[in-house]
Amino acid sequence: MKKEYFGIHVPFIAHLGVEAKEIAEGEVEAVLELQPHHCNPLGYSHGGVMMTLLDFTMAMSAKTKAKHQGVGLTVDMSIAFMKGGQDKLIVRGKVLRSGKSIHFCEAVAYDITGEMVAKAMGTFKLVDFKK
């Protein structure tokens, strides 16, 4: 059975083992229990994994805000890494401002101690998707 996130199957997110839930309309939380294959040689979350989680939570936040059944495509994204993440990552994304199809979002990643490890801002376009 394919895992769905807010009405769509996102193969890469499912492959990573991400668990996601809607906190409120326009706000999504994703959790990832880090495994060795998610980490860089120093044992911290790989930057690509971190960027993926931040991107995913922002795009899904836009979907829940607009009650959109399609996909959220990344138009632009910037990120700041504060420290390496270990063990478990909790990422919270939210919509800052919405238009008809363009949404401005932010996401923050925390480790299990509650300390911020990364923050991102992004712009997303919602498009229809046929299964």
N, CA, C and O of each residue as an XYZ file, in Angstrom:
524
protein
N       0.838     -1.183      0.000
C       0.000      0.000      0.000
C       0.882      1.245      0.000
O       1.829      1.355      0.779
N       0.558      2.162     -0.872
C       1.303      3.414     -0.946
C       0.875      4.341      0.176
O      -0.313      4.489      0.463
N       1.867      4.966      0.808
C       1.567      5.929      1.861
C       1.229      7.271      1.216
O       1.925      7.729      0.309
N       0.156      7.892      1.695
C      -0.244      9.197      1.182
C      -0.035     10.268      2.235
O      -0.190     10.032      3.433
N       0.320     11.446      1.761
C       0.487     12.627      2.591
C      -0.462     13.690      2.074
O      -0.239     14.258      1.005
N      -1.514     13.962      2.819
C      -2.468     15.009      2.471
C      -3.030     14.814      1.059
O      -3.146     15.758      0.277
N      -3.374     13.554      0.762
C      -4.041     13.237     -0.494
C      -3.152     12.852     -1.654
O      -3.664     12.531     -2.727
N      -1.825     12.869     -1.481
C      -0.939     12.471     -2.573
C       0.160     11.540     -2.048
O       0.512     11.574     -0.869
N       0.686     10.719     -2.940
C       1.815      9.848     -2.609
C       3.094     10.587     -3.018
O       3.251     10.985     -4.172
N       3.994     10.760     -2.064
C       5.282     11.405     -2.334
C       6.344     10.326     -2.096
O       6.772     10.124     -0.960
N       6.773      9.627     -3.164
C       7.648      8.465     -2.994
C       8.910      8.727     -2.168
O       9.263      7.914     -1.314
N       9.577      9.824     -2.406
C      10.823     10.096     -1.689
C      10.573     10.303     -0.194
O      11.341      9.815      0.635
N       9.517     11.014      0.149
C       9.179     11.256      1.555
C       8.818      9.932      2.229
O       9.227      9.685      3.363
N       8.061      9.086      1.544
C       7.716      7.771      2.086
C       8.983      6.928      2.257
O       9.135      6.236      3.264
N       9.889      6.983      1.282
C      11.150      6.235      1.350
C      11.990      6.653      2.555
O      12.631      5.815      3.189
N      11.987      7.945      2.870
C      12.751      8.430      4.016
C      12.165      7.955      5.344
O      12.888      7.837      6.334
N      10.860      7.683      5.370
C      10.210      7.254      6.603
C       9.610      8.392      7.398
O       9.485      8.304      8.619
N       9.238      9.460      6.713
C       8.679     10.640      7.364
C       7.250     10.375      7.824
O       6.450      9.785      7.098
N       6.944     10.816      9.028
C       5.577     10.804      9.540
C       5.117     12.258      9.571
O       5.840     13.132     10.049
N       3.927     12.513      9.067
C       3.430     13.891      8.990
C       2.008     13.985      9.494
O       1.210     13.058      9.358
N       1.710     15.152     10.091
C       0.343     15.408     10.526
C       0.054     16.895     10.387
O       0.950     17.737     10.451
N      -1.212     17.187     10.197
C      -1.654     18.574     10.147
C      -1.912     19.038     11.566
O      -2.662     18.404     12.307
N      -1.291     20.143     11.944
C      -1.490     20.717     13.271
C      -2.726     21.613     13.242
O      -3.557     21.581     14.150
N      -2.828     22.401     12.194
C      -3.949     23.313     11.971
C      -3.965     23.629     10.486
O      -3.015     23.312      9.770
N      -5.034     24.248     10.022
C      -5.080     24.640      8.618
C      -3.882     25.540      8.328
O      -3.692     26.568      8.978
N      -3.086     25.144      7.355
C      -1.901     25.930      6.997
C      -0.679     25.654      7.850
O       0.319     26.367      7.747
N      -0.739     24.626      8.696
C       0.401     24.258      9.536
C       0.562     22.744      9.552
O      -0.383     22.007      9.835
N       1.773     22.294      9.245
C       2.054     20.866      9.167
C       3.306     20.562      9.981
O       4.251     21.349     10.016
N       3.290     19.404     10.632
C       4.463     18.938     11.367
C       4.906     17.606     10.774
O       4.083     16.732     10.502
N       6.204     17.464     10.580
C       6.773     16.208     10.100
C       7.837     15.755     11.088
O       8.571     16.567     11.652
N       7.906     14.448     11.284
C       8.875     13.869     12.214
C       9.660     12.795     11.474
O       9.100     12.003     10.717
N      10.967     12.786     11.710
C      11.824     11.761     11.129
C      12.772     11.238     12.191
O      13.566     11.984     12.764
N      12.673      9.937     12.443
C      13.624      9.255     13.317
C      14.850      8.987     12.445
O      14.787      8.193     11.507
N      15.952      9.646     12.754
C      17.139      9.522     11.921
C      17.752      8.131     11.998
O      17.913      7.555     13.074
N      18.083      7.617     10.837
C      18.775      6.339     10.686
C      20.163      6.642     10.118
O      20.390      7.746      9.622
N      21.086      5.695     10.180
C      22.439      5.954      9.662
C      22.460      6.471      8.221
O      23.302      7.300      7.877
N      21.538      5.988      7.374
C      21.541      6.428      5.972
C      20.999      7.858      5.787
O      21.071      8.393      4.681
N      20.466      8.477      6.830
C      20.014      9.875      6.785
C      21.128     10.841      7.176
O      20.947     12.056      7.092
N      22.267     10.323      7.596
C      23.291     11.161      8.231
C      24.528     11.397      7.361
O      24.827     10.643      6.435
N      25.229     12.475      7.703
C      26.504     12.777      7.061
C      27.609     11.995      7.784
O      27.330     11.310      8.768
N      28.868     12.088      7.307
C      29.948     11.322      7.953
C      30.188     11.672      9.425
O      30.810     10.886     10.140
N      29.716     12.820      9.890
C      29.890     13.210     11.287
C      28.783     12.654     12.190
O      28.840     12.804     13.411
N      27.769     12.008     11.580
C      26.680     11.432     12.362
C      25.496     12.361     12.566
O      24.575     12.036     13.315
N      25.512     13.522     11.903
C      24.401     14.468     11.980
C      23.526     14.318     10.741
O      23.952     13.758      9.731
N      22.293     14.827     10.829
C      21.393     14.758      9.680
C      22.060     15.391      8.457
O      22.636     16.476      8.538
N      21.973     14.704      7.345
C      22.526     15.214      6.085
C      21.767     16.473      5.690
O      20.552     16.545      5.871
N      22.467     17.464      5.154
C      21.831     18.712      4.739
C      20.717     18.499      3.733
O      19.716     19.215      3.761
N      20.871     17.527      2.844
C      19.835     17.233      1.859
C      18.573     16.689      2.497
O      17.466     17.005      2.062
N      18.735     15.869      3.529
C      17.577     15.345      4.267
C      16.862     16.504      4.968
O      15.635     16.601      4.940
N      17.643     17.370      5.589
C      17.073     18.514      6.297
C      16.311     19.419      5.322
O      15.192     19.843      5.611
N      16.915     19.709      4.178
C      16.248     20.567      3.185
C      14.965     19.919      2.683
O      13.963     20.603      2.474
N      14.992     18.606      2.491
C      13.804     17.888      2.036
C      12.669     18.015      3.042
O      11.527     18.273      2.661
N      12.974     17.835      4.320
C      11.936     17.934      5.354
C      11.356     19.343      5.436
O      10.143     19.512      5.555
N      12.220     20.347      5.371
C      11.741     21.737      5.423
C      10.875     22.041      4.205
O       9.813     22.651      4.332
N      11.322     21.622      3.037
C      10.582     21.829      1.791
C       9.217     21.132      1.854
O       8.194     21.721      1.504
N       9.214     19.889      2.298
C       7.982     19.105      2.383
C       6.965     19.757      3.314
O       5.794     19.883      2.956
N       7.396     20.173      4.506
C       6.422     20.738      5.451
C       5.856     22.057      4.945
O       4.687     22.359      5.187
N       6.662     22.842      4.252
C       6.140     24.098      3.710
C       5.136     23.829      2.593
O       4.061     24.430      2.568
N       5.474     22.937      1.676
C       4.560     22.620      0.569
C       3.245     22.041      1.085
O       2.173     22.400      0.597
N       3.324     21.155      2.060
C       2.108     20.553      2.608
C       1.293     21.569      3.401
O       0.065     21.486      3.434
N       1.956     22.518      4.034
C       1.243     23.593      4.732
C       0.420     24.400      3.741
O      -0.729     24.750      4.010
N       1.024     24.692      2.585
C       0.294     25.426      1.544
C      -0.923     24.625      1.080
O      -2.001     25.188      0.894
N      -0.753     23.302      0.892
C      -1.882     22.446      0.478
C      -3.013     22.487      1.495
O      -4.180     22.599      1.120
N      -2.676     22.396      2.793
C      -3.740     22.365      3.800
C      -4.420     23.727      3.937
O      -5.615     23.803      4.221
N      -3.663     24.788      3.736
C      -4.248     26.140      3.819
C      -5.270     26.338      2.709
O      -6.351     26.880      2.943
N      -4.928     25.897      1.497
C      -5.793     26.094      0.332
C      -6.781     24.942      0.132
O      -7.609     24.981     -0.778
N      -6.691     23.916      0.986
C      -7.520     22.713      0.816
C      -7.378     22.195     -0.623
O      -8.363     21.891     -1.295
N      -6.141     22.106     -1.062
C      -5.793     21.754     -2.435
C      -5.453     20.270     -2.537
O      -4.714     19.743     -1.704
N      -5.982     19.602     -3.542
C      -5.732     18.172     -3.718
C      -4.523     17.875     -4.596
O      -4.110     16.721     -4.712
N      -3.956     18.899     -5.210
C      -2.814     18.695     -6.093
C      -1.503     18.701     -5.341
O      -1.423     18.270     -4.190
N      -0.477     19.196     -6.007
C       0.862     19.213     -5.422
C       1.338     20.648     -5.214
O       0.868     21.579     -5.868
N       2.271     20.801     -4.299
C       2.906     22.094     -4.059
C       4.304     22.074     -4.649
O       5.170     21.336     -4.178
N       4.524     22.873     -5.667
C       5.836     22.924     -6.320
C       6.662     24.069     -5.743
O       6.164     25.179     -5.556
N       7.911     23.785     -5.467
C       8.807     24.790     -4.904
C       9.242     25.765     -5.991
O       9.800     25.366     -7.013
N       8.979     27.046     -5.758
C       9.410     28.108     -6.661
C      10.753     28.660     -6.189
O      11.651     28.927     -6.988
N      10.867     28.825     -4.871
C      12.069     29.414     -4.281
C      12.181     28.916     -2.848
O      11.173     28.709     -2.173
N      13.427     28.724     -2.384
C      13.630     28.281     -1.003
C      14.995     28.736     -0.520
O      15.992     28.611     -1.230
N      15.030     29.268      0.699
C      16.309     29.604      1.326
C      16.341     28.938      2.692
O      15.305     28.749      3.328
N      17.544     28.585      3.137
C      17.670     27.833      4.379
C      18.898     28.294      5.150
O      19.913     28.678      4.568
N      18.782     28.246      6.462
C      19.919     28.509      7.343
C      20.063     27.298      8.262
O      19.106     26.891      8.920
N      21.255     26.733      8.300
C      21.563     25.613      9.186
C      22.226     26.167     10.439
O      23.223     26.883     10.347
N      21.685     25.842     11.608
C      22.245     26.329     12.871
C      23.161     25.309     13.537
O      24.191     25.668     14.106
N      22.784     24.043     13.465
C      23.586     22.970     14.054
C      23.139     21.643     13.466
O      22.089     21.564     12.828
N      23.918     20.619     13.674
C      23.566     19.302     13.164
C      22.458     18.671     13.980
O      22.431     18.795     15.205
N      21.551     17.998     13.308
C      20.474     17.308     13.992
C      20.856     15.866     14.269
O      21.541     15.228     13.469
N      20.403     15.353     15.417
C      20.670     13.967     15.774
C      19.408     13.297     16.304
O      18.502     13.959     16.809
N      19.365     12.002     16.182
C      18.313     11.137     16.727
C      16.952     11.324     16.060
O      16.490     10.442     15.336
N      16.313     12.456     16.298
C      14.957     12.675     15.794
C      14.810     14.141     15.414
O      15.232     15.029     16.155
N      14.210     14.389     14.257
C      13.934     15.752     13.808
C      12.439     16.003     13.822
O      11.655     15.163     13.382
N      12.052     17.151     14.324
C      10.661     17.597     14.300
C      10.650     18.891     13.499
O      11.327     19.853     13.861
N       9.893     18.919     12.426
C       9.875     20.085     11.539
C       8.454     20.620     11.471
O       7.511     19.874     11.208
N       8.307     21.913     11.708
C       6.999     22.556     11.659
C       6.996     23.610     10.560
O       7.805     24.538     10.563
N       6.078     23.447      9.631
C       5.923     24.398      8.544
C       4.617     25.145      8.671
O       3.637     24.620      9.200
N       4.606     26.393      8.176
C       3.354     27.153      8.197
C       3.332     28.149      7.051
O       4.369     28.567      6.534
N       2.118     28.513      6.674
C       1.902     29.507      5.628
C       1.952     30.891      6.262
O       1.299     31.154      7.271
N       2.736     31.761      5.652
C       2.813     33.149      6.109
C       1.824     34.037      5.367
O       1.234     34.947      5.950
N       1.648     33.765      4.069
C       0.729     34.551      3.242
C       0.331     33.708      2.037
O       1.157     33.009      1.451
N      -0.942     33.786      1.680
C      -1.457     33.002      0.564
C      -2.060     33.886     -0.509
O      -2.689     34.906     -0.228
N      -1.850     33.468     -1.739
C      -2.524     34.064     -2.877
C      -3.410     33.002     -3.497
O      -3.731     32.001     -2.857
N      -3.807     33.219     -4.743
C      -4.677     32.251     -5.413
C      -3.953     30.919     -5.637
O      -4.516     29.854     -5.386
N      -2.710     30.982     -6.108
C      -1.955     29.747     -6.315
C      -0.540     29.804     -5.736
O       0.141     28.780     -5.681
N      -0.092     30.974     -5.307
C       1.246     31.131     -4.739
C       1.130     31.329     -3.226
O       0.303     32.102     -2.744
N       1.982     30.609     -2.494
C       1.955     30.657     -1.036
C       3.369     30.879     -0.505
O       4.322     30.253     -0.968
N       3.489     31.765      0.457
C       4.764     32.066      1.100
C       4.769     31.373      2.453
O       3.855     31.553      3.258
N       5.809     30.579      2.694
C       5.824     29.720      3.876
C       7.160     29.791      4.599
O       8.159     30.282      4.073
N       7.138     29.278      5.830
C       8.382     29.087      6.567
C       8.306     27.760      7.296
O       7.222     27.234      7.549
N       9.471     27.227      7.630
C       9.539     25.983      8.405
C      10.755     26.046      9.309
O      11.781     26.637      8.971
N      10.612     25.419     10.471
C      11.698     25.353     11.444
C      11.874     23.903     11.849
O      10.900     23.191     12.093
N      13.132     23.469     11.919
C      13.461     22.109     12.345
C      14.084     22.142     13.732
O      14.935     22.980     14.030
N      13.641     21.213     14.575
C      14.139     21.093     15.944
C      14.676     19.681     16.170
O      14.260     18.734     15.503
N      15.598     19.554     17.111
C      16.028     18.217     17.504
C      15.203     17.773     18.713
O      14.290     18.483     19.134
N      15.516     16.615     19.265
C      14.691     16.083     20.354
C      14.789     16.895     21.644
O      13.950     16.745     22.532
N      15.806     17.753     21.756
C      15.912     18.618     22.943
C      15.078     19.879     22.794
O      14.945     20.653     23.742
N      14.508     20.093     21.598
C      13.736     21.300     21.339
C      14.576     22.439     20.796
O      14.067     23.539     20.580
N      15.856     22.188     20.574
C      16.740     23.222     20.053
C      16.583     23.331     18.534
O      16.496     22.319     17.839
N      16.548     24.568     18.027
C      16.410     24.799     16.598
C      17.693     24.374     15.876
O      18.799     24.738     16.277
N      17.519     23.595     14.803
C      18.674     23.166     14.027
C      18.719     23.796     12.635
O      19.795     23.918     12.049
N      17.562     24.199     12.099
C      17.528     24.835     10.778
C      16.211     25.585     10.607
O      15.207     25.277     11.249
N      16.247     26.576      9.722
C      15.048     27.353      9.411
C      15.050     27.667      7.918
O      16.099     27.930      7.329
N      13.860     27.635      7.312
C      13.744     27.904      5.876
C      12.551     28.786      5.585
O      11.586     28.838      6.348
N      12.640     29.475      4.468
C      11.510     30.208      3.898
C      11.386     29.761      2.458
O      12.384     29.480      1.794
N      10.148     29.696      1.978
C       9.956     29.243      0.613
C       8.681     29.782     -0.009
O       7.760     30.228      0.675
N       8.666     29.724     -1.324
C       7.515     30.131     -2.122
C       7.055     28.897     -2.891
O       7.865     28.205     -3.508
N       5.748     28.623     -2.851
C       5.206     27.410     -3.453
C       4.028     27.724     -4.354
O       3.202     28.584     -4.051
N       3.968     27.002     -5.481
C       2.843     27.119     -6.408
C       2.059     25.821     -6.349
O       2.620     24.734     -6.485
N       0.750     25.946     -6.145
C      -0.106     24.768     -6.110
C      -0.612     24.474     -7.518
O      -1.128     25.355     -8.206
N      -0.453     23.217     -7.932
C      -0.892     22.798     -9.268
C      -1.715     21.526     -9.154
O      -1.539     20.739     -8.224
N      -2.611     21.336    -10.105
C      -3.441     20.136    -10.121
C      -2.578     18.928    -10.486
O      -1.567     19.042    -11.179
N      -3.010     17.780     -9.999
C      -2.268     16.540    -10.197
C      -3.265     15.428    -10.451
O      -4.202     15.232     -9.678
N      -3.060     14.707    -11.530
C      -3.945     13.579    -11.835
C      -3.227     12.297    -11.465
O      -2.103     12.047    -11.901
N      -3.903     11.478    -10.642
C      -3.308     10.201    -10.196
C      -3.344      9.183    -11.306
O      -2.892      8.053    -11.123
